[in-house]
Amino acid sequence: MRTAMQRAVLAGALWASLVCAGGASADPGRHKHGKPPVEGVLNVNRASEAELRLLPGIGRGRAATIVARRQSRPFASLEEVARIKGMRRLVARLRSHLAIDGPTTLRPAASAQAGPTGSGPPARAP
C-alpha cells in the first residue's frame, strides 16, 4: 500500500509528464494546432478543401462537409454555414475571415511569413 507521500510524488510526476508531452497545456491561450495566423478573407462558396483547411479549427472533416454541402446549393449567408453541425462557434470566431462571394485573399499573416534576417543561406564557419 502506498503512503500519502508516495501518491503525491507519483501524481506530481504524472502531471509533469503530461505537461512535457503536451497532454496538458501550461499556456491555456496556446492553440493545439500548428497553423499560422492568417489575414484576408476566404470565399466559402469557391474555396477548395485545402484552402478551407488553412483556417484554424477547420480540418479534413469540416472542409469536406462544407464542400459537400455547397455542391447541392451555394451558401446564401454565413448563418447557413453556422447551421452546419459543430460550426456555429467556429463561424462566429472566424467571421472576419469568411465571405460568401468575392475573391479569396486568405494568406498567412505578415508576422508568420517573416523569416530570419539577412538574405541567402547562413554563413558557414571556416
C-alpha positions in Angstrom: 0.0 0.0 0.0 1.3 3.4 -0.9 1.8 6.2 1.6 0.3 9.6 1.0 3.7 11.0 0.2 4.3 8.3 -2.5 0.9 9.1 -4.0 1.7 12.8 -4.1 5.1 12.3 -5.7 3.5 9.9 -8.3 0.7 12.4 -9.1 3.3 15.2 -9.5 5.4 13.1 -11.8 2.3 12.2 -13.9 1.3 15.8 -14.2 4.8 16.9 -15.2 5.0 14.2 -17.9 1.7 15.3 -19.3 2.8 18.9 -19.4 6.1 18.0 -21.1 4.3 15.7 -23.6 1.7 18.3 -24.5 -1.2 16.5 -22.9 -2.0 19.5 -20.7 -1.1 23.0 -21.7 0.8 25.2 -19.4 -0.4 28.2 -21.5 -4.2 28.0 -21.9 -4.2 30.6 -24.7 -2.0 28.4 -26.9 -3.7 26.7 -29.8 -3.4 22.9 -30.2 -2.9 23.2 -34.0 0.3 24.4 -35.7 -1.5 26.6 -38.2 0.0 30.1 -38.6 -2.2 33.2 -38.1 -4.0 34.3 -41.3 -5.1 37.5 -42.8 -7.6 38.2 -45.6 -10.9 36.5 -46.4 -11.9 33.1 -47.8 -14.9 32.7 -50.1 -16.6 29.5 -48.6 -18.6 29.1 -51.9 -15.4 28.8 -54.0 -12.6 27.6 -51.7 -11.0 24.2 -52.2 -10.7 21.8 -49.2 -7.0 22.7 -49.0 -7.9 26.4 -48.8 -10.5 25.8 -46.1 -8.0 23.9 -44.1 -5.8 27.0 -43.8 -8.2 28.3 -41.2 -7.7 27.4 -37.6 -10.3 24.9 -36.5 -11.0 23.5 -39.9 -9.5 20.2 -40.7 -10.3 17.5 -43.3 -13.7 16.6 -41.9 -15.1 20.1 -41.6 -13.6 21.1 -45.0 -15.2 18.1 -46.7 -18.5 18.8 -45.0 -18.5 22.4 -46.3 -17.6 21.4 -49.8 -20.3 18.6 -49.9 -23.0 20.9 -48.5 -22.3 23.7 -51.0 -22.4 21.3 -54.0 -26.2 21.0 -53.7 -26.7 24.8 -53.3 -24.2 27.6 -52.7 -24.3 29.2 -49.2 -26.5 32.4 -49.2 -25.1 33.6 -45.9 -22.6 32.8 -43.2 -25.5 31.9 -41.0 -26.1 28.9 -43.3 -22.5 27.8 -42.8 -23.0 28.2 -39.0 -26.1 25.9 -39.1 -23.8 23.0 -40.1 -23.4 20.8 -37.0 -20.4 21.9 -34.9 -19.7 25.1 -36.9 -21.6 27.8 -35.0 -18.8 28.9 -32.7 -16.2 28.4 -35.3 -18.0 30.7 -37.8 -18.5 33.3 -35.0 -14.8 33.2 -34.3 -13.7 33.3 -37.9 -16.4 35.6 -39.3 -13.8 38.3 -40.2 -12.0 35.8 -42.5 -15.1 34.3 -44.2 -17.2 35.5 -47.1 -19.8 34.0 -49.4 -18.9 36.0 -52.5 -15.9 37.8 -53.9 -12.3 36.7 -54.2 -10.3 34.6 -51.7 -7.4 36.7 -50.3 -6.5 34.5 -47.4 -2.8 34.1 -46.7 -0.5 33.6 -43.7 -0.2 36.8 -41.7 2.9 39.0 -42.4 4.4 38.2 -39.0 4.2 34.5 -39.8 5.9 35.0 -43.2 8.9 36.8 -41.7 11.9 34.6 -41.7 15.4 35.0 -40.4 17.0 38.4 -41.1 19.6 38.7 -43.9 19.5 37.2 -47.3 20.8 34.0 -48.6 21.9 30.9 -46.7 23.6 31.2 -43.3 27.4 31.6 -43.4 29.5 28.5 -42.7 32.2 28.5 -40.1 35.7 28.0 -41.5 
